[in-house]
């Protein structure tokens, strides 16, 4: 809820107080946009929060467990996770997806032709492929439906339609399936979430997973200390003064 309050403050708007009669997802959208969300919007965010809550031993979760394994405190472990999520190779994929959707919409380009141009320039198409899911990401299926339903209910289906055309082309041409980040871009935008809040909302979702992993780590703790193989110059190496190197 702090994310929603912060967003209104930075926009010079009055902070909306939570309504205890609303669900967690509905309250977030209410405090963010200043109006009670539709049932479709509430359901979409609720599903998105659940789908992003936890996912195996990804980079941010591993970072949290490594910090917790030193017997540091919960706040430090979660901060470690957030620091890892900040990296563009872990978080931020849905932001990159929406920037492409915006560029296509602004330029009035055909989605498939735009993506073909990116591929010709050796640019990566964000939101496709996954280190774990080598077939379809099951989370993407749910968000695809939510993106479609939100587009229809809000009267703004173009973001889903652009996304759908891109997904179909990339799947046929590159044999890559959309992952959870791809349709979360159009879903978040249609919910009224600004693009620079996409990753913070991801973190809001993942907090429950991170804390569960930290608690599990501490219940049967062992210091996480990977080993490394030295592959540098052979021993012994003689010291050389700086000026002779």
Backbone as CSV, one residue per row, in Angstrom:
resi,resn,N_x,N_y,N_z,CA_x,CA_y,CA_z,C_x,C_y,C_z
1,UNK,0.817,-1.189,0.000,0.000,0.000,0.000,0.869,1.265,0.000
2,UNK,2.081,1.128,0.541,2.996,2.265,0.526,3.360,2.662,-0.898
3,UNK,3.442,1.677,-1.797,3.740,1.961,-3.200,2.640,2.841,-3.796
4,UNK,1.383,2.497,-3.508,0.252,3.275,-4.016,0.257,4.679,-3.440
5,UNK,0.511,4.795,-2.127,0.540,6.110,-1.488,1.671,6.965,-2.052
6,UNK,2.847,6.355,-2.227,3.994,7.083,-2.784,3.687,7.599,-4.177
7,UNK,3.019,6.778,-4.991,2.723,7.183,-6.364,1.818,8.398,-6.384
8,UNK,0.833,8.458,-5.505,-0.062,9.616,-5.474,0.654,10.855,-4.953
9,UNK,1.539,10.673,-3.985,2.284,11.811,-3.442,3.168,12.431,-4.514
10,UNK,3.861,11.602,-5.282,4.762,12.125,-6.308,3.997,12.792,-7.444
11,UNK,2.719,12.454,-7.592,1.883,13.088,-8.617,1.124,14.292,-8.065
12,UNK,1.383,14.623,-6.798,0.728,15.769,-6.189,-0.735,15.528,-5.869
13,UNK,-1.118,14.275,-5.709,-2.506,13.939,-5.405,-2.661,13.591,-3.924
14,UNK,-3.870,13.731,-3.448,-4.147,13.406,-2.052,-4.075,11.896,-1.844
15,UNK,-3.452,11.496,-0.754,-3.342,10.075,-0.432,-4.719,9.522,-0.069
16,UNK,-5.062,8.401,-0.683,-6.347,7.752,-0.423,-6.170,6.747,0.707
17,UNK,-7.001,6.858,1.722,-6.922,5.944,2.851,-7.545,4.592,2.474
18,UNK,-7.004,3.509,2.984,-7.536,2.181,2.640,-8.944,1.972,3.159
19,UNK,-9.672,1.124,2.473,-11.029,0.756,2.861,-10.979,-0.697,3.328
20,UNK,-11.200,-0.909,4.600,-11.059,-2.249,5.167,-12.097,-3.242,4.632
21,UNK,-13.107,-2.741,3.944,-14.104,-3.658,3.378,-13.627,-4.265,2.063
22,UNK,-12.512,-3.734,1.523,-11.987,-4.212,0.250,-10.886,-5.245,0.456
23,UNK,-10.670,-6.058,-0.553,-9.585,-7.035,-0.498,-8.242,-6.328,-0.638
24,UNK,-7.170,-7.076,-0.450,-5.825,-6.497,-0.568,-5.609,-5.933,-1.976
25,UNK,-5.957,-6.717,-2.991,-5.763,-6.275,-4.365,-6.637,-5.070,-4.690
26,UNK,-7.897,-5.114,-4.276,-8.813,-4.010,-4.545,-8.361,-2.748,-3.830
27,UNK,-7.874,-2.882,-2.595,-7.395,-1.725,-1.851,-6.200,-1.076,-2.526
28,UNK,-5.303,-1.902,-3.051,-4.128,-1.349,-3.734,-4.563,-0.496,-4.919
29,UNK,-5.468,-1.018,-5.743,-5.936,-0.269,-6.905,-6.745,0.957,-6.492
30,UNK,-7.523,0.832,-5.429,-8.302,1.963,-4.911,-7.390,3.083,-4.438
31,UNK,-6.349,2.729,-3.684,-5.415,3.733,-3.178,-4.533,4.302,-4.291
32,UNK,-4.320,3.514,-5.343,-3.486,3.960,-6.455,-4.250,4.896,-7.389
33,UNK,-5.469,4.521,-7.741,-6.225,5.256,-8.754,-7.309,6.173,-8.195
34,UNK,-7.617,6.018,-6.906,-8.612,6.905,-6.294,-10.051,6.509,-6.552
35,UNK,-10.266,5.340,-7.127,-11.627,4.851,-7.348,-11.656,3.339,-7.181
36,UNK,-12.803,2.850,-6.739,-12.921,1.414,-6.502,-12.849,0.654,-7.826
37,UNK,-12.038,-0.388,-7.861,-11.848,-1.118,-9.117,-13.026,-2.023,-9.434
38,UNK,-13.128,-2.389,-10.698,-14.136,-3.364,-11.108,-13.737,-4.741,-10.597
39,UNK,-14.677,-5.662,-10.625,-14.377,-7.027,-10.194,-13.318,-7.649,-11.097
40,UNK,-13.340,-7.314,-12.377,-12.343,-7.846,-13.309,-10.953,-7.338,-12.952
41,UNK,-10.852,-6.041,-12.659,-9.563,-5.450,-12.304,-9.045,-6.026,-10.991
42,UNK,-9.922,-6.160,-10.016,-9.534,-6.725,-8.722,-9.029,-8.152,-8.890
43,UNK,-9.752,-8.931,-9.679,-9.373,-10.328,-9.906,-8.040,-10.412,-10.648
44,UNK,-7.844,-9.513,-11.607,-6.606,-9.528,-12.390,-5.392,-9.261,-11.511
45,UNK,-5.471,-8.238,-10.658,-4.330,-7.945,-9.794,-4.127,-9.049,-8.774
46,UNK,-5.211,-9.594,-8.248,-5.099,-10.675,-7.271,-4.366,-11.865,-7.881
47,UNK,-4.715,-12.210,-9.114,-4.050,-13.318,-9.802,-2.582,-12.990,-10.060
48,UNK,-2.318,-11.746,-10.480,-0.930,-11.340,-10.746,-0.085,-11.427,-9.481
49,UNK,-0.628,-10.979,-8.354,0.112,-11.043,-7.094,0.406,-12.491,-6.700
50,UNK,-0.550,-13.367,-6.914,-0.361,-14.782,-6.583,0.689,-15.410,-7.493
51,UNK,0.603,-15.140,-8.795,1.514,-15.753,-9.751,2.962,-15.312,-9.548
52,UNK,3.149,-14.088,-9.075,4.497,-13.578,-8.864,5.032,-13.847,-7.453
53,UNK,4.224,-14.458,-6.597,4.589,-14.583,-5.190,5.859,-15.392,-4.953
54,UNK,6.049,-16.465,-5.699,7.225,-17.297,-5.472,7.535,-18.067,-6.735
55,UNK,8.806,-18.339,-6.936,9.183,-19.098,-8.123,10.553,-19.719,-7.934
56,UNK,10.582,-20.878,-7.297,11.786,-21.677,-7.147,12.923,-20.873,-6.494
57,UNK,14.154,-21.112,-6.930,15.311,-20.453,-6.327,15.901,-19.449,-7.319
58,UNK,15.068,-18.465,-7.686,15.523,-17.418,-8.597,16.559,-16.534,-7.920
59,UNK,17.127,-15.591,-8.654,18.247,-14.792,-8.155,17.914,-14.039,-6.869
60,UNK,16.750,-13.399,-6.819,16.414,-12.610,-5.627,16.143,-13.506,-4.422
61,UNK,15.473,-14.632,-4.643,15.217,-15.560,-3.539,16.516,-16.147,-3.012
62,UNK,17.413,-16.499,-3.925,18.715,-17.027,-3.510,19.492,-15.987,-2.712
63,UNK,19.430,-14.727,-3.158,20.116,-13.649,-2.435,19.568,-13.511,-1.020
64,UNK,18.249,-13.620,-0.882,17.630,-13.527,0.442,18.086,-14.667,1.340
65,UNK,18.156,-15.878,0.790,18.550,-17.038,1.594,20.019,-16.973,1.978
66,UNK,20.867,-16.476,1.082,22.290,-16.341,1.412,22.462,-15.376,2.584
67,UNK,21.756,-14.251,2.543,21.849,-13.282,3.643,21.293,-13.864,4.933
68,UNK,20.146,-14.539,4.842,19.546,-15.143,6.038,20.453,-16.207,6.632
69,UNK,21.180,-16.923,5.789,22.051,-18.005,6.257,23.185,-17.508,7.131
70,UNK,23.502,-16.220,7.045,24.533,-15.653,7.932,23.957,-15.299,9.296
71,UNK,22.649,-15.560,9.475,21.879,-15.184,10.675,21.705,-13.679,10.777
72,UNK,21.680,-13.020,9.624,21.314,-11.611,9.591,19.805,-11.510,9.835
73,UNK,19.275,-10.289,9.894,17.853,-10.115,10.203,16.996,-10.195,8.935
74,UNK,15.692,-10.306,9.153,14.744,-10.432,8.047,14.821,-9.247,7.092
75,UNK,14.899,-8.032,7.646,14.924,-6.835,6.802,16.138,-6.845,5.864
76,UNK,17.276,-7.261,6.376,18.482,-7.302,5.554,18.350,-8.352,4.446
77,UNK,17.739,-9.487,4.764,17.554,-10.539,3.769,16.639,-10.065,2.644
78,UNK,15.545,-9.392,3.010,14.611,-8.895,1.999,15.252,-7.780,1.184
79,UNK,16.070,-6.944,1.826,16.776,-5.896,1.093,17.735,-6.506,0.072
80,UNK,18.387,-7.589,0.443,19.261,-8.291,-0.505,18.468,-8.772,-1.718
81,UNK,17.270,-9.302,-1.458,16.413,-9.782,-2.542,16.009,-8.639,-3.465
82,UNK,15.642,-7.512,-2.865,15.240,-6.352,-3.665,16.405,-5.861,-4.515
83,UNK,17.605,-5.881,-3.940,18.789,-5.463,-4.696,19.020,-6.343,-5.913
84,UNK,18.786,-7.655,-5.759,18.940,-8.568,-6.891,17.840,-8.348,-7.927
85,UNK,16.619,-8.082,-7.451,15.498,-7.854,-8.363,15.696,-6.576,-9.173
86,UNK,16.434,-5.636,-8.629,16.675,-4.365,-9.324,17.457,-4.578,-10.617
87,UNK,18.270,-5.619,-10.677,19.064,-5.879,-11.872,18.184,-6.203,-13.061
88,UNK,18.445,-5.607,-14.225,17.568,-5.799,-15.397,17.524,-7.224,-15.933
89,UNK,18.471,-8.083,-15.568,18.411,-9.466,-16.011,17.456,-10.304,-15.158
90,UNK,16.970,-9.726,-14.064,16.026,-10.444,-13.205,14.685,-9.720,-13.182
91,UNK,14.674,-8.468,-12.792,13.454,-7.675,-12.802,13.454,-6.727,-13.989
92,UNK,12.323,-6.129,-14.250,12.258,-5.107,-15.290,11.864,-5.590,-16.665
93,UNK,11.677,-6.907,-16.844,11.331,-7.414,-18.177,9.979,-6.885,-18.636
94,UNK,9.004,-6.818,-17.702,7.687,-6.326,-18.119,7.724,-4.839,-18.467
95,UNK,8.644,-4.097,-17.830,8.818,-2.693,-18.216,9.298,-2.610,-19.656
96,UNK,10.279,-3.438,-19.995,10.821,-3.444,-21.350,9.755,-3.850,-22.364
97,UNK,8.901,-4.794,-21.982,7.814,-5.218,-22.869,6.887,-4.039,-23.154
98,UNK,6.508,-3.317,-22.100,5.550,-2.233,-22.328,6.165,-1.082,-23.118
99,UNK,7.449,-0.861,-22.965,8.102,0.170,-23.771,8.000,-0.168,-25.256
100,UNK,8.070,-1.461,-25.587,7.894,-1.887,-26.977,6.450,-1.665,-27.419
101,UNK,5.497,-2.021,-26.555,4.091,-1.810,-26.891,3.801,-0.337,-27.130
102,UNK,4.368,0.514,-26.287,4.188,1.960,-26.439,4.788,2.451,-27.755
103,UNK,5.981,1.973,-28.071,6.652,2.405,-29.298,5.842,2.005,-30.528
104,UNK,5.268,0.799,-30.503,4.443,0.336,-31.622,3.192,1.191,-31.746
105,UNK,2.557,1.469,-30.615,1.336,2.270,-30.623,1.607,3.700,-31.102
106,UNK,2.693,4.285,-30.612,3.020,5.672,-30.959,3.381,5.811,-32.430
107,UNK,4.112,4.838,-32.961,4.556,4.914,-34.353,3.517,4.373,-35.336
108,UNK,2.419,3.819,-34.814,1.375,3.214,-35.652,1.933,2.076,-36.519
109,UNK,2.976,1.436,-36.027,3.608,0.355,-36.781,2.803,-0.934,-36.637
110,UNK,3.003,-1.842,-37.573,2.432,-3.169,-37.450,3.279,-3.951,-36.444
111,UNK,2.656,-4.538,-35.411,3.422,-5.218,-34.357,4.438,-6.232,-34.885
112,UNK,4.019,-7.057,-35.823,4.920,-8.097,-36.331,6.094,-7.471,-37.078
113,UNK,5.839,-6.447,-37.896,6.916,-5.801,-38.644,7.884,-5.111,-37.696
114,UNK,7.353,-4.533,-36.630,8.210,-3.856,-35.647,9.160,-4.862,-34.988
115,UNK,8.609,-5.995,-34.602,9.419,-7.033,-33.953,10.428,-7.627,-34.938
116,UNK,10.024,-7.798,-36.191,10.966,-8.274,-37.212,12.154,-7.328,-37.320
117,UNK,11.878,-6.028,-37.227,12.950,-5.040,-37.278,13.890,-5.169,-36.094
118,UNK,13.349,-5.442,-34.920,14.177,-5.635,-33.729,15.076,-6.854,-33.897
119,UNK,14.480,-7.924,-34.406,15.251,-9.156,-34.598,16.364,-8.937,-35.623
120,UNK,16.064,-8.192,-36.679,17.070,-7.906,-37.708,18.247,-7.116,-37.135
121,UNK,17.964,-6.326,-36.091,19.012,-5.551,-35.432,19.652,-6.310,-34.268
122,UNK,19.343,-7.605,-34.171,19.897,-8.473,-33.123,19.448,-8.062,-31.720
123,UNK,18.286,-7.457,-31.631,17.765,-7.044,-30.331,16.912,-8.168,-29.742
124,UNK,17.031,-8.336,-28.446,16.262,-9.373,-27.755,14.834,-8.893,-27.541
125,UNK,13.874,-9.789,-27.738,12.476,-9.482,-27.475,12.168,-9.886,-26.032
126,UNK,11.965,-8.934,-25.124,11.737,-9.276,-23.711,10.403,-9.990,-23.515
127,UNK,10.328,-10.786,-22.465,9.087,-11.477,-22.137,8.943,-12.843,-22.771
128,UNK,10.034,-13.356,-23.368,9.970,-14.672,-24.009,11.104,-15.556,-23.515
129,UNK,10.815,-16.870,-23.432,11.814,-17.809,-22.952,11.920,-17.798,-21.445
130,UNK,12.473,-18.874,-20.906,12.614,-18.975,-19.451,13.678,-20.003,-19.115
131,UNK,14.438,-19.737,-18.058,15.504,-20.656,-17.650,14.954,-21.976,-17.132
132,UNK,13.734,-21.962,-16.595,13.144,-23.166,-16.009,12.096,-23.775,-16.932
133,UNK,11.171,-22.926,-17.424,10.101,-23.423,-18.286,10.568,-23.459,-19.735
134,UNK,10.845,-24.655,-20.226,11.281,-24.797,-21.612,10.090,-25.012,-22.544
135,UNK,8.926,-25.267,-21.962,7.687,-25.238,-22.737,6.959,-23.958,-22.300
136,UNK,5.656,-23.940,-22.313,4.948,-22.709,-21.961,4.995,-22.444,-20.467
137,UNK,5.208,-21.194,-20.093,5.154,-20.768,-18.697,3.686,-20.808,-18.275
138,UNK,3.308,-21.683,-17.338,1.885,-21.790,-16.971,1.317,-20.500,-16.401
139,UNK,2.176,-19.656,-15.832,1.702,-18.384,-15.285,1.264,-17.440,-16.397
140,UNK,1.917,-17.553,-17.565,1.589,-16.671,-18.685,0.168,-16.924,-19.184
141,UNK,-0.296,-18.162,-19.085,-1.640,-18.505,-19.546,-2.692,-17.708,-18.793
142,UNK,-2.525,-17.603,-17.479,-3.487,-16.865,-16.650,-3.449,-15.369,-16.973
143,UNK,-2.233,-14.819,-17.105,-2.141,-13.384,-17.362,-2.590,-13.029,-18.775
144,UNK,-2.430,-13.936,-19.708,-2.949,-13.692,-21.057,-4.463,-13.499,-21.004
145,UNK,-5.129,-14.366,-20.268,-6.595,-14.266,-20.143,-6.979,-12.983,-19.424
146,UNK,-6.239,-12.615,-18.369,-6.578,-11.412,-17.618,-6.357,-10.168,-18.469
147,UNK,-5.293,-10.161,-19.260,-5.022,-9.034,-20.150,-6.161,-8.871,-21.152
148,UNK,-6.620,-9.989,-21.704,-7.733,-9.948,-22.657,-9.012,-9.439,-22.003
149,UNK,-9.344,-10.003,-20.828,-10.575,-9.614,-20.138,-10.542,-8.148,-19.717
150,UNK,-9.387,-7.694,-19.234,-9.266,-6.296,-18.829,-9.422,-5.360,-20.019
151,UNK,-8.818,-5.734,-21.140,-8.930,-4.912,-22.338,-10.367,-4.767,-22.783
152,UNK,-11.111,-5.867,-22.719,-12.509,-5.833,-23.132,-13.354,-5.018,-22.162
153,UNK,-13.145,-5.210,-20.857,-13.976,-4.521,-19.863,-13.664,-3.041,-19.752
154,UNK,-12.417,-2.665,-20.061,-12.021,-1.260,-19.948,-12.237,-0.478,-21.235
155,UNK,-12.564,-1.190,-22.313,-12.737,-0.522,-23.591,-11.418,-0.128,-24.234
156,UNK,-10.328,-0.741,-23.788,-9.006,-0.446,-24.335,-8.290,-1.756,-24.656
157,UNK,-8.757,-2.464,-25.672,-8.195,-3.783,-25.979,-6.904,-3.755,-26.784
158,UNK,-6.446,-2.573,-27.197,-5.312,-2.515,-28.116,-4.037,-3.099,-27.532
159,UNK,-3.816,-2.945,-26.209,-2.573,-3.445,-25.617,-2.524,-4.965,-25.660
160,UNK,-3.671,-5.594,-25.428,-3.724,-7.053,-25.540,-3.541,-7.487,-26.983
161,UNK,-4.183,-6.791,-27.914,-4.106,-7.172,-29.320,-2.682,-7.057,-29.863
162,UNK,-1.985,-5.986,-29.488,-0.586,-5.839,-29.909,0.245,-6.979,-29.332
163,UNK,0.023,-7.266,-28.063,0.764,-8.338,-27.381,0.488,-9.682,-28.037
164,UNK,-0.783,-9.941,-28.354,-1.160,-11.228,-28.945,-0.468,-11.436,-30.291
165,UNK,-0.422,-10.397,-31.114,0.223,-10.517,-32.421,1.726,-10.786,-32.274
166,UNK,2.347,-10.107,-31.318,3.777,-10.333,-31.080,4.013,-11.753,-30.602
167,UNK,3.195,-12.213,-29.653,3.364,-13.559,-29.108,3.237,-14.617,-30.205
168,UNK,2.233,-14.495,-31.031,2.016,-15.486,-32.081,3.184,-15.519,-33.062
169,UNK,3.723,-14.353,-33.404,4.838,-14.303,-34.345,6.101,-14.910,-33.739
170,UNK,6.452,-14.495,-32.527,7.685,-14.979,-31.897,7.611,-16.483,-31.662
171,UNK,6.442,-16.977,-31.281,6.294,-18.415,-31.051,6.480,-19.189,-32.354
172,UNK,5.926,-18.654,-33.461,6.032,-19.336,-34.752,7.421,-19.194,-35.358
173,UNK,8.018,-18.015,-35.208,9.290,-17.735,-35.871,10.500,-18.207,-35.068
174,UNK,10.462,-18.001,-33.751,11.614,-18.306,-32.904,11.403,-19.508,-31.991
175,UNK,10.193,-20.058,-32.031,9.859,-21.223,-31.188,10.049,-20.904,-29.701
176,UNK,9.741,-19.653,-29.341,9.840,-19.213,-27.950,8.452,-18.918,-27.412
177,UNK,8.200,-19.344,-26.180,6.918,-19.088,-25.540,6.997,-17.853,-24.663
178,UNK,5.868,-17.171,-24.534,5.805,-16.019,-23.641,5.952,-16.483,-22.196
179,UNK,6.616,-15.674,-21.387,6.705,-15.978,-19.961,5.787,-15.042,-19.177
180,UNK,5.822,-15.118,-17.866,4.891,-14.370,-17.028,5.038,-12.864,-17.185
181,UNK,6.225,-12.398,-17.581,6.450,-10.958,-17.705,5.745,-10.363,-18.925
182,UNK,5.533,-11.170,-19.964,5.041,-10.603,-21.218,3.650,-9.996,-21.065
183,UNK,2.705,-10.771,-20.583,1.342,-10.237,-20.462,1.116,-9.439,-19.180
184,UNK,2.061,-9.506,-18.241,1.908,-8.658,-17.057,2.065,-7.188,-17.447
185,UNK,2.776,-6.910,-18.555,2.960,-5.524,-19.006,1.623,-4.892,-19.373
186,UNK,0.878,-5.523,-20.268,-0.423,-4.975,-20.674,-1.430,-5.026,-19.529
187,UNK,-1.327,-6.061,-18.685,-2.233,-6.175,-17.539,-2.015,-5.031,-16.564
188,UNK,-0.773,-4.809,-16.163,-0.470,-3.731,-15.216,-0.883,-2.370,-15.760
189,UNK,-0.585,-2.120,-17.035,-0.917,-0.813,-17.599,-2.421,-0.574,-17.595
190,UNK,-3.176,-1.579,-17.992,-4.635,-1.426,-18.044,-5.209,-1.246,-16.642
191,UNK,-4.504,-1.727,-15.634,-4.942,-1.541,-14.246,-4.634,-0.137,-13.734
192,UNK,-3.909,0.657,-14.533,-3.584,2.018,-14.123,-2.253,2.144,-13.415
193,UNK,-1.420,1.117,-13.524,-0.105,1.121,-12.877,0.922,1.694,-13.848
194,UNK,1.647,2.718,-13.423,2.676,3.325,-14.261,3.818,2.347,-14.497
195,UNK,4.491,2.482,-15.637,5.537,1.532,-16.017,6.680,1.495,-15.008
196,UNK,6.997,2.635,-14.384,8.110,2.623,-13.429,7.730,1.997,-12.094
197,UNK,6.467,1.588,-11.959,6.031,0.877,-10.756,5.912,-0.626,-10.994
198,UNK,6.160,-1.064,-12.235,6.008,-2.493,-12.533,6.888,-3.360,-11.636
199,UNK,8.177,-3.003,-11.530,9.084,-3.814,-10.709,8.766,-3.701,-9.219
200,UNK,8.449,-2.497,-8.688,8.019,-2.434,-7.290,6.790,-3.296,-6.997
201,UNK,5.845,-3.355,-7.945,4.667,-4.207,-7.741,5.074,-5.680,-7.759
202,UNK,6.034,-6.010,-8.616,6.600,-7.364,-8.626,7.162,-7.688,-7.237
203,UNK,7.876,-6.719,-6.659,8.454,-6.924,-5.321,7.366,-7.084,-4.270
204,UNK,6.289,-6.308,-4.402,5.146,-6.443,-3.486,4.628,-7.878,-3.520
205,UNK,4.553,-8.433,-4.725,4.086,-9.816,-4.876,5.060,-10.802,-4.241
206,UNK,6.340,-10.599,-4.502,7.368,-11.569,-4.135,7.719,-11.550,-2.646
207,UNK,7.316,-10.500,-1.922,7.626,-10.405,-0.493,7.212,-11.673,0.261
208,UNK,6.030,-12.174,-0.032,5.552,-13.367,0.693,6.450,-14.565,0.419
209,UNK,6.871,-14.723,-0.828,7.768,-15.826,-1.166,9.130,-15.669,-0.524
210,UNK,9.676,-14.456,-0.578,10.987,-14.205,0.037,10.958,-14.518,1.533
211,UNK,9.943,-13.997,2.228,9.889,-14.204,3.682,9.706,-15.677,4.019
212,UNK,8.927,-16.399,3.215,8.748,-17.832,3.450,10.077,-18.561,3.308
213,UNK,10.867,-18.199,2.311,12.173,-18.827,2.110,13.126,-18.490,3.260
214,UNK,13.089,-17.252,3.719,13.958,-16.844,4.829,13.607,-17.627,6.094
215,UNK,12.312,-17.734,6.382,11.873,-18.485,7.560,12.308,-19.944,7.451
216,UNK,12.123,-20.528,6.264,12.536,-21.916,6.053,14.039,-22.074,6.237
217,UNK,14.805,-21.119,5.733,16.260,-21.167,5.877,16.664,-21.159,7.346
218,UNK,16.033,-20.276,8.124,16.403,-20.126,9.528,15.947,-21.304,10.392
219,UNK,14.912,-22.009,9.962,14.424,-23.144,10.741,15.420,-24.304,10.742
220,UNK,16.196,-24.429,9.693,17.208,-25.490,9.619,18.435,-24.904,8.926
221,UNK,19.032,-23.941,9.581,20.030,-23.112,8.909,21.390,-23.797,8.759
222,UNK,21.993,-23.484,7.615,23.372,-23.844,7.364,23.948,-22.753,6.467
223,UNK,25.101,-22.267,6.823,25.703,-21.175,6.063,25.873,-21.579,4.597
224,UNK,25.347,-20.754,3.701,25.480,-21.007,2.261,26.818,-20.435,1.812
225,UNK,27.732,-21.336,1.462,29.088,-20.901,1.128,29.584,-21.735,-0.053
226,UNK,29.209,-21.335,-1.300,29.666,-22.098,-2.466,31.190,-22.080,-2.578
227,UNK,31.752,-23.128,-3.156,33.185,-23.194,-3.413,33.466,-22.734,-4.837
228,UNK,34.714,-22.327,-5.055,35.127,-21.886,-6.389,36.432,-22.579,-6.759
229,UNK,36.568,-22.938,-8.018,37.802,-23.546,-8.514,38.698,-22.459,-9.104
230,UNK,39.937,-22.408,-8.619,40.888,-21.424,-9.142,41.433,-21.914,-10.477
231,UNK,41.293,-21.084,-11.503,41.776,-21.471,-12.841,42.758,-20.428,-13.377
232,UNK,43.377,-19.661,-12.463,44.321,-18.624,-12.864,45.708,-19.191,-13.131
233,UNK,46.714,-18.325,-13.203,48.111,-18.757,-13.451,48.553,-19.779,-12.413
234,UNK,49.397,-20.679,-12.843,49.835,-21.747,-11.939,50.734,-21.224,-10.823
235,UNK,50.666,-21.893,-9.695,51.499,-21.578,-8.530,52.930,-22.096,-8.765
236,UNK,53.963,-21.416,-8.288,53.899,-20.137,-7.582,54.008,-18.948,-8.537
237,UNK,53.431,-17.839,-8.139,53.559,-16.594,-8.886,54.457,-15.657,-8.083
238,UNK,55.485,-15.150,-8.714,56.436,-14.276,-8.007,55.932,-12.836,-8.025
239,UNK,56.139,-12.175,-6.907,55.698,-10.787,-6.783,56.517,-9.883,-7.694
240,UNK,55.816,-8.990,-8.402,56.497,-7.988,-9.252,56.115,-6.608,-8.743
241,UNK,57.084,-5.750,-8.523,56.773,-4.377,-8.103,55.848,-3.704,-9.123
242,UNK,55.023,-2.788,-8.664,54.037,-2.143,-9.499,54.640,-1.516,-10.740
243,UNK,55.818,-0.872,-10.576,56.425,-0.145,-11.705,56.990,-1.081,-12.774
244,UNK,57.103,-2.387,-12.465,57.647,-3.318,-13.469,56.570,-4.202,-14.096
245,UNK,55.346,-3.990,-13.712,54.278,-4.819,-14.254,53.865,-4.358,-15.656
